[in-house]
């Protein structure tokens, strides 16, 4: 017994050492990313100034790239296109339009600037206030910033993807998919598809759950069965999790629920780490019908009584269907006291003014998260 206690104590201590290593590795990665961004910002500012003054043309930028490659082959990542990306990085994010957008949604804390002064031939180039580096930019990588700048047109959309890429730890390929699938619109859209019970139990749900999911990676024909849909999602679970959000952990398919002498099966069962709750997803191949809600509520009751642990929150239900009548959904959701929502797998358009309101809610949610607050305070 004493030997087991010693081993257990050692394992605990070893775990603490691993935590220390990971903590410092994370800090090192963060520091490296910040220096890379400041370097790109400073190079971008310098070249931008030369181009705007017409002292340089595009041919000179090409010559600069060739000069770096021949004189300092150890310096990678300074091709002609990469240098122009740095110019874009500086020009777009130093603009008054972007700064005003950030200040519209955040207090000055997150907008604080860092010194990114340049030195050339011992002559200091002092940037105007609008040209200073914002700490907000440290939240994601230069590669992701270039993707956001090239593919997002509005300043609000750019701000959203900077925050979302950080929150979900997105790499370039994952970010590309999120932009292609209009995560900005589907996450911040009007959430009349959520029940009263969902909004009361989980007030932040409207900015955590999408109302539209894209399953183009399945290659489904227009007419398909629920079984084909479920099997496709299981086979491509990694892509589906990215659509849902990285806080979802897949638990099982056709999860058995024994009630009385009968057995029922929930199509897909997940666990949401952020909300600490089970999430049952019911798949429908046809338009949403109010009777679908009754089945889902029954499953949630069974999960809460027989599966949910005492430290977990009430189970959540999602009906995933190809289409729904918004008025019918509103009626169905209005008196439903279980945490449920309807999600579609098709594209919808959302009014721009509504997006502004929802982006404000998302930014408030982002700042409210203690972890995010610690990060923002540190940058």
ABEGO torsion letter per residue (X at the ends): XAAAAAAAAAAAAAAAAAAAAAAAAAAAAAAAAAAAAAAAAAAAAAAAAAAAAGABBAAAAAAAAAAAAAABAABBGABAAAAAAAAAAAAAAABAAAAAAAAAABBAAAABBBBABBBBGGBBBBBBAAABBBAAAAABBAAAAAAAAAABABAAAAAAAAAAAAAAGBBAAAAAAAAAAGAAAAAABBBAABBAAAAAABAAAAAABBABBBAAAAGBBABBBAAAAAAAAAAAAAAAAAAAEAABBBABBGBBBBBEABBBBBABBBBBAAAGBBBBBBBBABBBBAAAAAAAAAAAAAAAAAABBAABBBBBBBBBBABBBAAAAAAAAAABABBBBBBBBBBBBBBAAAAAAAAAAAAAAAAABAAAAAAAAAX
